[in-house]
C-alpha cells in the first residue's frame, strides 16, 4: 500500500469509527472527496448538509445538490442565519469565524434531529497555513476534519479525487460571496446580489476563475492571466461595463495583478496562481 492509499484508508477508518456522520458539504473538491469516502465507509449512515443563504451562489448550491444526488447520498439544505448576526454583517476581520460558527452549529443541530451526533468538515492538511478563521470555530465546536487528520494535502485531495472519478478533482477553490466585500464595509443582501449577478455574467461569457470585488460604486474584476486578453476586445469590454453599470457600479476596473485568493484578507493575498495552475483549474 502506497502513502496515498494509506491516507485514504486512514480517513475511512476515522469515518467508520463514528458509526454515522454528517458532512459539511459545499460541493468543492475537499468536501466532495470526504463525502464520497463517507458514503463508502458509512453507507446509508452518511448525510450531506449544505447551508443556504445569500452568501452562497445559486450555481454552487445547484452543483452541490447534483453532486450529492450523483453519489447517492442523502442531502439536507439548512437555512443560514449569518445575515442576522451583527458580528458577521459588520464585516470586521473575524467575519469568517462568526459565519463558520453559525453554519456549523446549525448543521450540528440539523444532524442531531436525524439521529447523527457527529459532524465532519473537509479541511485538508494545507488549510491551517492559510487565513482561515473558520478553522478555529470548527475546533471550538469539536467538528473534526478527517482529511487533515490523515495528512492529506490539497494536491493529494485532487489526485485521490481524480482516481475515484470525482468531477471535482480539478474544481477551482471557491469562497462565499461576502469574501468579495472589503473588511469594514457592511455585508448587505444588495451587495451580495450584485456580486453574484456580475460573476454569473462573466462566467457566462466564458471566463474561468474570477472574482468581482465590491468597492462601493466600483467593481474590481480579477481574472486569470489566460483570460485577460478577452478585455482587449472593445465589444466585450463594452458589454461587461454596461452590465456592471446596470447592477449599480458606476465604475469598473480590471485588476492588473489578476485573480488571486484572499486579496481582501487582513494578512494580504495569496500569490497569484501560476500559468500551469491556471490551466489545471480552468
LUMVEXLO-720757 format. One record per residue (C-alpha): residue in three letters; residue number from 0; z, x, y. Coordinates in steps of 0.02 Angstrom, whole numbers, plus 50000, padded with zeros to 5 digits. Example, Ala and Ser with C-alpha at 12.3 -4.5 7.8 and 13.67 -1.06 7.14 Angstrom:
<recs>
(rec 'ALA',0,(50390,50615,49775))
(rec 'SER',1,(50357,50684,49947))
</recs>
This chain:
<recs>
(rec 'UNK',0,(50000,50000,50000))
(rec 'UNK',1,(49950,50074,50168))
(rec 'UNK',2,(50056,50068,50326))
(rec 'UNK',3,(49970,49914,50398))
(rec 'UNK',4,(49987,49817,50235))
(rec 'UNK',5,(50170,49865,50230))
(rec 'UNK',6,(50197,49796,50405))
(rec 'UNK',7,(50108,49636,50359))
(rec 'UNK',8,(50223,49614,50209))
(rec 'UNK',9,(50375,49652,50319))
(rec 'UNK',10,(50327,49510,50436))
(rec 'UNK',11,(50304,49389,50292))
(rec 'UNK',12,(50472,49443,50223))
(rec 'UNK',13,(50557,49401,50387))
(rec 'UNK',14,(50470,49232,50388))
(rec 'UNK',15,(50515,49191,50208))
(rec 'UNK',16,(50697,49232,50242))
(rec 'UNK',17,(50701,49094,50372))
(rec 'UNK',18,(50655,48964,50243))
(rec 'UNK',19,(50564,48863,50376))
(rec 'UNK',20,(50523,48901,50556))
(rec 'UNK',21,(50432,48852,50714))
(rec 'UNK',22,(50314,48973,50801))
(rec 'UNK',23,(50296,48975,50989))
(rec 'UNK',24,(50107,48957,50990))
(rec 'UNK',25,(49994,48999,51136))
(rec 'UNK',26,(49833,49023,51039))
(rec 'UNK',27,(49824,49207,51086))
(rec 'UNK',28,(49798,49349,50964))
(rec 'UNK',29,(49983,49382,50934))
(rec 'UNK',30,(50045,49205,50907))
(rec 'UNK',31,(49892,49159,50803))
(rec 'UNK',32,(49922,49303,50684))
(rec 'UNK',33,(50107,49257,50674))
(rec 'UNK',34,(50063,49075,50639))
(rec 'UNK',35,(49939,49123,50504))
(rec 'UNK',36,(50070,49232,50419))
(rec 'UNK',37,(50198,49092,50435))
(rec 'UNK',38,(50075,48972,50355))
(rec 'UNK',39,(50056,49092,50210))
(rec 'UNK',40,(50241,49130,50193))
(rec 'UNK',41,(50314,48956,50226))
(rec 'UNK',42,(50178,48831,50186))
(rec 'UNK',43,(50224,48658,50250))
(rec 'UNK',44,(50386,48726,50323))
(rec 'UNK',45,(50290,48810,50464))
(rec 'UNK',46,(50267,48723,50631))
(rec 'UNK',47,(50170,48774,50785))
(rec 'UNK',48,(50239,48721,50954))
(rec 'UNK',49,(50147,48735,51119))
(rec 'UNK',50,(50225,48691,51286))
(rec 'UNK',51,(50105,48599,51400))
(rec 'UNK',52,(50123,48599,51589))
(rec 'UNK',53,(50018,48630,51746))
(rec 'UNK',54,(50030,48819,51719))
(rec 'UNK',55,(49932,48809,51556))
(rec 'UNK',56,(49742,48799,51574))
(rec 'UNK',57,(49665,48650,51485))
(rec 'UNK',58,(49547,48771,51397))
(rec 'UNK',59,(49694,48862,51321))
(rec 'UNK',60,(49780,48703,51263))
(rec 'UNK',61,(49621,48639,51181))
(rec 'UNK',62,(49592,48807,51097))
(rec 'UNK',63,(49771,48810,51031))
(rec 'UNK',64,(49754,48635,50960))
(rec 'UNK',65,(49590,48679,50875))
(rec 'UNK',66,(49662,48840,50804))
(rec 'UNK',67,(49816,48756,50731))
(rec 'UNK',68,(49706,48623,50653))
(rec 'UNK',69,(49589,48754,50578))
(rec 'UNK',70,(49739,48841,50499))
(rec 'UNK',71,(49805,48677,50431))
(rec 'UNK',72,(49973,48696,50518))
(rec 'UNK',73,(50070,48555,50598))
(rec 'UNK',74,(50059,48571,50787))
(rec 'UNK',75,(50176,48494,50915))
(rec 'UNK',76,(50139,48491,51101))
(rec 'UNK',77,(50300,48480,51201))
(rec 'UNK',78,(50307,48441,51388))
(rec 'UNK',79,(50359,48584,51501))
(rec 'UNK',80,(50484,48562,51642))
(rec 'UNK',81,(50472,48727,51736))
(rec 'UNK',82,(50398,48641,51890))
(rec 'UNK',83,(50567,48555,51913))
(rec 'UNK',84,(50662,48721,51909))
(rec 'UNK',85,(50691,48791,52085))
(rec 'UNK',86,(50706,48970,52022))
(rec 'UNK',87,(50531,48955,51948))
(rec 'UNK',88,(50448,48862,52091))
(rec 'UNK',89,(50516,48984,52221))
(rec 'UNK',90,(50415,49118,52130))
(rec 'UNK',91,(50526,49268,52153))
(rec 'UNK',92,(50516,49420,52041))
(rec 'UNK',93,(50608,49337,51895))
(rec 'UNK',94,(50494,49184,51888))
(rec 'UNK',95,(50436,49227,51712))
(rec 'UNK',96,(50614,49239,51650))
(rec 'UNK',97,(50659,49063,51705))
(rec 'UNK',98,(50495,48993,51639))
(rec 'UNK',99,(50512,49076,51469))
(rec 'UNK',100,(50693,49024,51451))
(rec 'UNK',101,(50647,48844,51490))
(rec 'UNK',102,(50499,48844,51370))
(rec 'UNK',103,(50593,48925,51227))
(rec 'UNK',104,(50741,48808,51249))
(rec 'UNK',105,(50626,48657,51244))
(rec 'UNK',106,(50538,48722,51089))
(rec 'UNK',107,(50703,48756,51001))
(rec 'UNK',108,(50759,48579,51037))
(rec 'UNK',109,(50594,48506,50976))
(rec 'UNK',110,(50604,48609,50816))
(rec 'UNK',111,(50783,48555,50783))
(rec 'UNK',112,(50729,48374,50797))
(rec 'UNK',113,(50613,48409,50650))
(rec 'UNK',114,(50748,48496,50548))
(rec 'UNK',115,(50695,48675,50590))
(rec 'UNK',116,(50831,48787,50660))
(rec 'UNK',117,(50729,48947,50682))
(rec 'UNK',118,(50601,48985,50817))
(rec 'UNK',119,(50494,49142,50818))
(rec 'UNK',120,(50383,49209,50956))
(rec 'UNK',121,(50234,49326,50950))
(rec 'UNK',122,(50285,49479,51050))
(rec 'UNK',123,(50217,49640,50974))
(rec 'UNK',124,(50290,49816,50973))
(rec 'UNK',125,(50194,49866,51132))
(rec 'UNK',126,(50260,49723,51239))
(rec 'UNK',127,(50428,49798,51294))
(rec 'UNK',128,(50332,49934,51388))
(rec 'UNK',129,(50250,49802,51499))
(rec 'UNK',130,(50331,49698,51636))
(rec 'UNK',131,(50389,49551,51530))
(rec 'UNK',132,(50550,49468,51593))
(rec 'UNK',133,(50521,49332,51463))
(rec 'UNK',134,(50574,49453,51326))
(rec 'UNK',135,(50750,49452,51398))
(rec 'UNK',136,(50754,49263,51390))
(rec 'UNK',137,(50700,49268,51208))
(rec 'UNK',138,(50836,49392,51163))
(rec 'UNK',139,(50968,49289,51253))
(rec 'UNK',140,(50918,49134,51155))
(rec 'UNK',141,(50908,49225,50989))
(rec 'UNK',142,(50720,49197,50970))
(rec 'UNK',143,(50655,49337,50860))
(rec 'UNK',144,(50486,49424,50863))
(rec 'UNK',145,(50435,49469,50684))
(rec 'UNK',146,(50278,49564,50738))
(rec 'UNK',147,(50381,49678,50850))
(rec 'UNK',148,(50519,49695,50721))
(rec 'UNK',149,(50392,49753,50593))
(rec 'UNK',150,(50323,49879,50718))
(rec 'UNK',151,(50151,49801,50739))
(rec 'UNK',152,(50062,49867,50894))
(rec 'UNK',153,(49932,49765,50988))
(rec 'UNK',154,(49793,49866,50908))
(rec 'UNK',155,(49866,49832,50736))
(rec 'UNK',156,(49882,49647,50775))
(rec 'UNK',157,(49697,49643,50816))
(rec 'UNK',158,(49649,49742,50660))
(rec 'UNK',159,(49755,49634,50546))
(rec 'UNK',160,(49685,49477,50628))
(rec 'UNK',161,(49508,49542,50602))
(rec 'UNK',162,(49544,49574,50419))
(rec 'UNK',163,(49612,49399,50399))
(rec 'UNK',164,(49458,49322,50480))
(rec 'UNK',165,(49550,49253,50631))
(rec 'UNK',166,(49436,49212,50778))
(rec 'UNK',167,(49567,49277,50900))
(rec 'UNK',168,(49560,49457,50837))
(rec 'UNK',169,(49470,49513,50995))
(rec 'UNK',170,(49525,49375,51113))
(rec 'UNK',171,(49570,49446,51285))
(rec 'UNK',172,(49750,49437,51338))
(rec 'UNK',173,(49792,49287,51445))
(rec 'UNK',174,(49932,49235,51561))
(rec 'UNK',175,(49990,49074,51640))
(rec 'UNK',176,(49908,49011,51799))
(rec 'UNK',177,(50066,49047,51900))
(rec 'UNK',178,(50034,49233,51873))
(rec 'UNK',179,(49890,49217,51998))
(rec 'UNK',180,(50010,49174,52141))
(rec 'UNK',181,(50096,49320,52232))
(rec 'UNK',182,(50284,49328,52216))
(rec 'UNK',183,(50369,49243,52362))
(rec 'UNK',184,(50232,49113,52380))
(rec 'UNK',185,(50294,48949,52303))
(rec 'UNK',186,(50211,48884,52146))
(rec 'UNK',187,(50135,48712,52176))
(rec 'UNK',188,(50030,48595,52071))
(rec 'UNK',189,(49894,48601,52204))
(rec 'UNK',190,(49880,48792,52195))
(rec 'UNK',191,(49879,48790,52005))
(rec 'UNK',192,(49741,48659,52001))
(rec 'UNK',193,(49634,48759,52123))
(rec 'UNK',194,(49656,48919,52022))
(rec 'UNK',195,(49612,48833,51859))
(rec 'UNK',196,(49457,48750,51933))
(rec 'UNK',197,(49399,48914,52010))
(rec 'UNK',198,(49420,49010,51847))
(rec 'UNK',199,(49337,48871,51746))
(rec 'UNK',200,(49187,48877,51863))
(rec 'UNK',201,(49168,49066,51847))
(rec 'UNK',202,(49188,49060,51658))
(rec 'UNK',203,(49054,48925,51652))
(rec 'UNK',204,(48939,49044,51748))
(rec 'UNK',205,(48952,49166,51603))
(rec 'UNK',206,(49084,49285,51670))
(rec 'UNK',207,(49201,49350,51537))
(rec 'UNK',208,(49377,49410,51577))
(rec 'UNK',209,(49433,49368,51753))
(rec 'UNK',210,(49572,49313,51869))
(rec 'UNK',211,(49569,49214,52031))
(rec 'UNK',212,(49720,49266,52134))
(rec 'UNK',213,(49783,49138,52260))
(rec 'UNK',214,(49819,49216,52430))
(rec 'UNK',215,(49840,49061,52538))
(rec 'UNK',216,(49668,49019,52607))
(rec 'UNK',217,(49589,49168,52518))
(rec 'UNK',218,(49536,49181,52336))
(rec 'UNK',219,(49535,49360,52271))
(rec 'UNK',220,(49422,49370,52120))
(rec 'UNK',221,(49450,49503,51988))
(rec 'UNK',222,(49312,49529,51858))
(rec 'UNK',223,(49274,49667,51733))
(rec 'UNK',224,(49160,49808,51783))
(rec 'UNK',225,(49021,49743,51673))
(rec 'UNK',226,(49022,49577,51768))
(rec 'UNK',227,(49023,49650,51944))
(rec 'UNK',228,(48832,49661,51954))
(rec 'UNK',229,(48825,49471,51949))
(rec 'UNK',230,(48888,49471,52128))
(rec 'UNK',231,(48736,49569,52186))
(rec 'UNK',232,(48636,49409,52163))
(rec 'UNK',233,(48638,49315,52331))
(rec 'UNK',234,(48609,49147,52247))
(rec 'UNK',235,(48756,49173,52129))
(rec 'UNK',236,(48869,49229,52273))
(rec 'UNK',237,(48821,49075,52373))
(rec 'UNK',238,(48860,48957,52228))
(rec 'UNK',239,(49027,49040,52196))
(rec 'UNK',240,(49076,49044,52380))
(rec 'UNK',241,(49028,48862,52406))
(rec 'UNK',242,(49127,48808,52253))
(rec 'UNK',243,(49282,48904,52307))
(rec 'UNK',244,(49269,48832,52482))
(rec 'UNK',245,(49264,48659,52405))
(rec 'UNK',246,(49432,48698,52324))
(rec 'UNK',247,(49510,48737,52493))
(rec 'UNK',248,(49485,48926,52502))
(rec 'UNK',249,(49417,48970,52673))
(rec 'UNK',250,(49382,49147,52616))
(rec 'UNK',251,(49335,49227,52451))
(rec 'UNK',252,(49337,49411,52406))
(rec 'UNK',253,(49285,49516,52257))
(rec 'UNK',254,(49421,49642,52213))
(rec 'UNK',255,(49333,49811,52205))
(rec 'UNK',256,(49460,49878,52081))
(rec 'UNK',257,(49409,49743,51959))
(rec 'UNK',258,(49507,49647,51831))
(rec 'UNK',259,(49675,49718,51781))
(rec 'UNK',260,(49827,49634,51707))
(rec 'UNK',261,(49982,49619,51813))
(rec 'UNK',262,(49903,49658,51982))
(rec 'UNK',263,(50037,49548,52061))
(rec 'UNK',264,(50183,49616,51959))
(rec 'UNK',265,(50330,49689,52056))
(rec 'UNK',266,(50306,49854,51963))
(rec 'UNK',267,(50121,49860,52001))
(rec 'UNK',268,(49966,49827,51896))
(rec 'UNK',269,(49921,49897,51728))
(rec 'UNK',270,(49774,50018,51730))
(rec 'UNK',271,(49603,49937,51738))
(rec 'UNK',272,(49528,49917,51564))
(rec 'UNK',273,(49404,50048,51509))
(rec 'UNK',274,(49221,50006,51481))
(rec 'UNK',275,(49249,50020,51294))
(rec 'UNK',276,(49396,49898,51302))
(rec 'UNK',277,(49295,49779,51410))
(rec 'UNK',278,(49162,49772,51276))
(rec 'UNK',279,(49290,49738,51142))
(rec 'UNK',280,(49369,49595,51238))
(rec 'UNK',281,(49216,49504,51302))
</recs>
